[in-house]
């Protein structure tokens, strides 16, 4: 198996699903950057 990490999943403006495997060492920086870019699209969504 590969390096342990997160699989990050999001929907872009066109409604297409994208995903990327992010190693734990990079996940915090990646997620901060990604969520700043998509901003309010993530806020208010229920967590499951």
Chimera marker file (.cmm) of the C-alpha trace (Angstrom):
<marker_set name="trace">
<marker id="1" x="0.000" y="0.000" z="0.000" r="1" g="1" b="0" radius="0.5"/>
<marker id="2" x="1.023" y="3.619" z="-0.472" r="1" g="1" b="0" radius="0.5"/>
<marker id="3" x="1.783" y="6.219" z="2.128" r="1" g="1" b="0" radius="0.5"/>
<marker id="4" x="-0.965" y="6.743" z="4.688" r="1" g="1" b="0" radius="0.5"/>
<marker id="5" x="-3.055" y="9.795" z="3.982" r="1" g="1" b="0" radius="0.5"/>
<marker id="6" x="-6.451" y="11.243" z="3.311" r="1" g="1" b="0" radius="0.5"/>
<marker id="7" x="-8.522" y="10.970" z="0.175" r="1" g="1" b="0" radius="0.5"/>
<marker id="8" x="-9.845" y="14.460" z="-0.460" r="1" g="1" b="0" radius="0.5"/>
<marker id="9" x="-13.083" y="14.718" z="-2.411" r="1" g="1" b="0" radius="0.5"/>
<marker id="10" x="-14.767" y="17.858" z="-3.693" r="1" g="1" b="0" radius="0.5"/>
<marker id="11" x="-17.094" y="19.104" z="-6.407" r="1" g="1" b="0" radius="0.5"/>
<marker id="12" x="-15.958" y="21.798" z="-8.794" r="1" g="1" b="0" radius="0.5"/>
<marker id="13" x="-18.093" y="24.588" z="-10.255" r="1" g="1" b="0" radius="0.5"/>
<marker id="14" x="-19.238" y="22.372" z="-13.117" r="1" g="1" b="0" radius="0.5"/>
<marker id="15" x="-20.579" y="19.790" z="-10.672" r="1" g="1" b="0" radius="0.5"/>
<marker id="16" x="-17.865" y="17.266" z="-11.486" r="1" g="1" b="0" radius="0.5"/>
<marker id="17" x="-16.390" y="15.293" z="-8.637" r="1" g="1" b="0" radius="0.5"/>
<marker id="18" x="-12.644" y="15.470" z="-8.138" r="1" g="1" b="0" radius="0.5"/>
<marker id="19" x="-10.479" y="13.593" z="-5.693" r="1" g="1" b="0" radius="0.5"/>
<marker id="20" x="-6.861" y="13.495" z="-4.677" r="1" g="1" b="0" radius="0.5"/>
<marker id="21" x="-4.918" y="11.345" z="-2.257" r="1" g="1" b="0" radius="0.5"/>
<marker id="22" x="-3.013" y="13.571" z="0.160" r="1" g="1" b="0" radius="0.5"/>
<marker id="23" x="-0.333" y="12.190" z="2.522" r="1" g="1" b="0" radius="0.5"/>
<marker id="24" x="-0.875" y="12.984" z="6.195" r="1" g="1" b="0" radius="0.5"/>
<marker id="25" x="2.276" y="15.113" z="6.183" r="1" g="1" b="0" radius="0.5"/>
<marker id="26" x="0.800" y="17.386" z="3.498" r="1" g="1" b="0" radius="0.5"/>
<marker id="27" x="-2.872" y="17.210" z="4.399" r="1" g="1" b="0" radius="0.5"/>
<marker id="28" x="-3.104" y="20.199" z="6.724" r="1" g="1" b="0" radius="0.5"/>
<marker id="29" x="-1.455" y="22.608" z="4.294" r="1" g="1" b="0" radius="0.5"/>
<marker id="30" x="-3.350" y="21.166" z="1.333" r="1" g="1" b="0" radius="0.5"/>
<marker id="31" x="-6.721" y="21.366" z="3.032" r="1" g="1" b="0" radius="0.5"/>
<marker id="32" x="-6.139" y="24.907" z="4.253" r="1" g="1" b="0" radius="0.5"/>
<marker id="33" x="-5.286" y="25.988" z="0.703" r="1" g="1" b="0" radius="0.5"/>
<marker id="34" x="-8.133" y="24.042" z="-0.911" r="1" g="1" b="0" radius="0.5"/>
<marker id="35" x="-10.804" y="25.199" z="1.509" r="1" g="1" b="0" radius="0.5"/>
<marker id="36" x="-9.664" y="28.805" z="1.190" r="1" g="1" b="0" radius="0.5"/>
<marker id="37" x="-10.149" y="28.454" z="-2.567" r="1" g="1" b="0" radius="0.5"/>
<marker id="38" x="-13.634" y="26.955" z="-2.401" r="1" g="1" b="0" radius="0.5"/>
<marker id="39" x="-14.530" y="28.987" z="0.677" r="1" g="1" b="0" radius="0.5"/>
<marker id="40" x="-18.234" y="29.238" z="1.356" r="1" g="1" b="0" radius="0.5"/>
<marker id="41" x="-19.102" y="26.246" z="-0.817" r="1" g="1" b="0" radius="0.5"/>
<marker id="42" x="-18.023" y="24.039" z="2.099" r="1" g="1" b="0" radius="0.5"/>
<marker id="43" x="-19.522" y="26.026" z="4.962" r="1" g="1" b="0" radius="0.5"/>
<marker id="44" x="-22.975" y="24.992" z="6.093" r="1" g="1" b="0" radius="0.5"/>
<marker id="45" x="-22.876" y="21.526" z="4.562" r="1" g="1" b="0" radius="0.5"/>
<marker id="46" x="-23.903" y="18.838" z="7.033" r="1" g="1" b="0" radius="0.5"/>
<marker id="47" x="-21.152" y="16.494" z="8.129" r="1" g="1" b="0" radius="0.5"/>
<marker id="48" x="-21.817" y="12.789" z="8.069" r="1" g="1" b="0" radius="0.5"/>
<link id1="1" id2="2" r="1" g="1" b="0" radius="0.2"/>
<link id1="2" id2="3" r="1" g="1" b="0" radius="0.2"/>
<link id1="3" id2="4" r="1" g="1" b="0" radius="0.2"/>
<link id1="4" id2="5" r="1" g="1" b="0" radius="0.2"/>
<link id1="5" id2="6" r="1" g="1" b="0" radius="0.2"/>
<link id1="6" id2="7" r="1" g="1" b="0" radius="0.2"/>
<link id1="7" id2="8" r="1" g="1" b="0" radius="0.2"/>
<link id1="8" id2="9" r="1" g="1" b="0" radius="0.2"/>
<link id1="9" id2="10" r="1" g="1" b="0" radius="0.2"/>
<link id1="10" id2="11" r="1" g="1" b="0" radius="0.2"/>
<link id1="11" id2="12" r="1" g="1" b="0" radius="0.2"/>
<link id1="12" id2="13" r="1" g="1" b="0" radius="0.2"/>
<link id1="13" id2="14" r="1" g="1" b="0" radius="0.2"/>
<link id1="14" id2="15" r="1" g="1" b="0" radius="0.2"/>
<link id1="15" id2="16" r="1" g="1" b="0" radius="0.2"/>
<link id1="16" id2="17" r="1" g="1" b="0" radius="0.2"/>
<link id1="17" id2="18" r="1" g="1" b="0" radius="0.2"/>
<link id1="18" id2="19" r="1" g="1" b="0" radius="0.2"/>
<link id1="19" id2="20" r="1" g="1" b="0" radius="0.2"/>
<link id1="20" id2="21" r="1" g="1" b="0" radius="0.2"/>
<link id1="21" id2="22" r="1" g="1" b="0" radius="0.2"/>
<link id1="22" id2="23" r="1" g="1" b="0" radius="0.2"/>
<link id1="23" id2="24" r="1" g="1" b="0" radius="0.2"/>
<link id1="24" id2="25" r="1" g="1" b="0" radius="0.2"/>
<link id1="25" id2="26" r="1" g="1" b="0" radius="0.2"/>
<link id1="26" id2="27" r="1" g="1" b="0" radius="0.2"/>
<link id1="27" id2="28" r="1" g="1" b="0" radius="0.2"/>
<link id1="28" id2="29" r="1" g="1" b="0" radius="0.2"/>
<link id1="29" id2="30" r="1" g="1" b="0" radius="0.2"/>
<link id1="30" id2="31" r="1" g="1" b="0" radius="0.2"/>
<link id1="31" id2="32" r="1" g="1" b="0" radius="0.2"/>
<link id1="32" id2="33" r="1" g="1" b="0" radius="0.2"/>
<link id1="33" id2="34" r="1" g="1" b="0" radius="0.2"/>
<link id1="34" id2="35" r="1" g="1" b="0" radius="0.2"/>
<link id1="35" id2="36" r="1" g="1" b="0" radius="0.2"/>
<link id1="36" id2="37" r="1" g="1" b="0" radius="0.2"/>
<link id1="37" id2="38" r="1" g="1" b="0" radius="0.2"/>
<link id1="38" id2="39" r="1" g="1" b="0" radius="0.2"/>
<link id1="39" id2="40" r="1" g="1" b="0" radius="0.2"/>
<link id1="40" id2="41" r="1" g="1" b="0" radius="0.2"/>
<link id1="41" id2="42" r="1" g="1" b="0" radius="0.2"/>
<link id1="42" id2="43" r="1" g="1" b="0" radius="0.2"/>
<link id1="43" id2="44" r="1" g="1" b="0" radius="0.2"/>
<link id1="44" id2="45" r="1" g="1" b="0" radius="0.2"/>
<link id1="45" id2="46" r="1" g="1" b="0" radius="0.2"/>
<link id1="46" id2="47" r="1" g="1" b="0" radius="0.2"/>
<link id1="47" id2="48" r="1" g="1" b="0" radius="0.2"/>
</marker_set>
